[in-house]
Each structure stands twice: as structure tokens, then as C-alpha cells.
Amino acid sequence: MRDRFISHLKAFCATSFSTRPQEWLRAGSGVVLAMLAVLSADLMLFGPTVSLPLSGPVAASAFLLFVAPSSPFARPWSVFAGSLIATLVGVSVGLAGLDPVLAGALAGGLTLGSLAALRCLHPPGCALGLVAALGGPVLHDLHYTLLLPVGLNAALLIAAALLYNNLTGHTYPKTPTPRENGHHTRDPLPDDRLSFTQADIGQALQDFGEYVDVMPEDLEQLIRQTERYALRRTMGRICAADIMSRDLYHCSTRTSVRQALRALQHHHLRALPVVEKGTGRLLGIITLTDLLRVSRPGLLRLGRLGPTERVGDLMSAPVVSVSGETHMVELVSLLSDRGLHCLPVVDTEQRLMGIVTQTDLVAALYRHWIYHLPGSGQTS
């Protein structure tokens, strides 16, 4: 009982945010710039008697657009349609000549219902509905022409958010990025086959019962990232440098394609790293797939490769590579979901150190599984 009471008290206290300080600076700067643009335009076009009552909802909208641009409340449809519909409701209630208390209550409730029905929930919309209903004689005299300054404000805020957020590295509006299957089949990605699905997320949100201010796609990304951190903790510090192959066969850009093919066949390899002579810097990679993709006459069949063809003409570049400190969890994601057969390991100067293949990864995972079976007597 005591622990429950203390936990309940903590719900009234300030909560901590995981946001970095520089992100608050970025968002605050965006709010300042957007408010300067919107208020300047309003004062110039409509004067202070119209602009100042609308400035409060504008500031609230700006907060959402720059502090929480991924929120469903901050999507362009929610901001623009939500502002106009809220104003329409508020003006209609104001023209009914009701008692101010009743008018304010109806404006808030009807605004919320309308925005929810049209899927354009925008919290500052309730404030706009209230301002439109109780804004005094000047706003009442405008009637439905109040939609003009409100619509202009919403459009300017959205334009500012599109420009500023995207320039500062925050995609707006945020769109879900599909997890592509490199094999172009309908099968789920290997990492997804024993994991949760979008349907699972939808069911969990439905069971939760309350509105959650996060897009399902963002929630999925957050859960997957959490899973990776949990795996990193439980698997210990196993990195690319621990499992990579070090005795490598490689070639240069001047190596003939015929020589590269012989090396691939002789050593039973699927790929050869291409490095710069003298420095050992990774330049590209040549694979059997690269050879099969060749469409020039004389190169269609591997048995008839042209003697003058060089690896530099056919290699894949740039190459997906990792550092020696890359954790095994990240290697699993790259080698399974992205369909890569191997990952070159490079140092800080892009010099080739080794290669992690799917075989290396399977062996490492097997050894980790054996040593961490219940009753094995081994610990992390």
C-alpha cells in the first residue's frame, strides 16, 4: 500500500525527458522564427485587434510543429483542417447569441468532436474555437471571414515547419519507411519472422484504450530499437573484430575479371574485396552477382569473359562496411534483413581489416547459444 501511494504521488511530479539539449535549442529556434513570420504577416494584413487574440493558438501550434513534428497532432492535415474547422465551429456558436459560459463549453466540446470525426485532431483547435466564440465584438463582426487569417496562419506555420524541420534533419511530414525485402518476395524479413507485426501494435494500442500521441510506425521503430539494445546487453560485447576472417583474398581494380572469377571459384567464395594497392583502402567489392549482371557481348557467359575486362569496371561501389567495434546485433540486421552475404571490416582510414560472412555470424551465434543454455554453467 505504501509503495502504491508513493508511486501515485510521483505521477504528480515533473517527469524527465530523453531529448538532448541541442534538440530543445533547435525546436526553440524554430518556434521563434515561425512566430516572427506569422505575427509580422498578421499585423501587416489584419492589424493588432485581430492578430493578438489569435497569437495564443498560433504559439501552441508552433510548439507542436517544432517540438513534436512526428506527432499525429502536428501533421499538415491536422494543423490546417483542424484550425479551419475549429474556427468554423467557434464562429457558428458565437453567432447563436448564447450565454458566454455555455458558448465556451459548447465551442470546446463541438470542436473536439468535429476534429475527431474528421481525423484532424489538433489541440490548439479547441483554443481557436473558444477564441472564435468568445473573442469579442471585433472578431464577431468578421463572422466567417475570420477563416482567412486563421487559414493564412496555418499555411505559414506549415510552410515554416516544412522548411525548417527538413533543413535541420527532422523529416516533416514524417512518412513510414517500408522495410524492403532485398529478395523481392512477399516473405517477412528474417528479423521479423519471430517478432511482432503491425497488427500486434494495432491490437496493443486498442487494448491500451487511451489515445497515444505517437504514430504506429514511430512506435514500431522505437520498439525495434529497444529490442536491439536489450540484445546487446544480453549478448555481451561480441563485435565484428571478434568473429571476422582475417586471412583474406582480395584484388585490385586492375585485376582481370577472369582472374577474379578463378579466385572466387578456387576458394569457394562469393565475393572479393577490391583494395587500393599500397594503402589497402577498400574501394569496392566484386561478386558473382556482379559478373552475372554483365550485359555486354562476350561477357554474358562466365566461360567467355573478355581478357581485357578489369575488376574496376564491374565492381560494386561504394560498399556497405563496418568497423571492428560494430556489435553482433547490428551485424545480424545487416546480413539478414539487407540480404548481404559479407561485410568488409575497415579501420578509421577505410583500410581493409577483415570480413564477416554469414557463416562467421552463424558460427558465433551458435557458440553464444551453446554457452548460454540453461544449465551450461556459463554466464555473460
Secondary structure, DSSP 8 states (H G I E B T S, - for coil): -HHHHHHHHHTTS-------HHHHHHHHHHHHHHHHHHHHHHHHHH-HHHHHHHHHHHHHHHHHHHH-TTSGGGSHHHHHHHHHHHHHHHHHHHHTT--HHHHHHHHHHHHHHHHHHTT---THHHHHHHHHHHS-HHHHHHGGGGHHHHHHHHHHHHHHHHHHHHHTT--SS--------TT-SSS--GGGTTS--HHHHHHHHHHH-S--SS-HHHHHHHHHHHHHHHHHHHH-S-BHHHH-B-S---B-TTSBHHHHHHHHHHTT-SEEEEE-TTT-BEEEEEEHHHHHH--STT-SSGGG--TT-BHHHH-B-S---EETT-BHHHHHHHHHHT--SEEEEE-TT-BEEEEEEHHHHHHHHHHHHHHTSTTS----
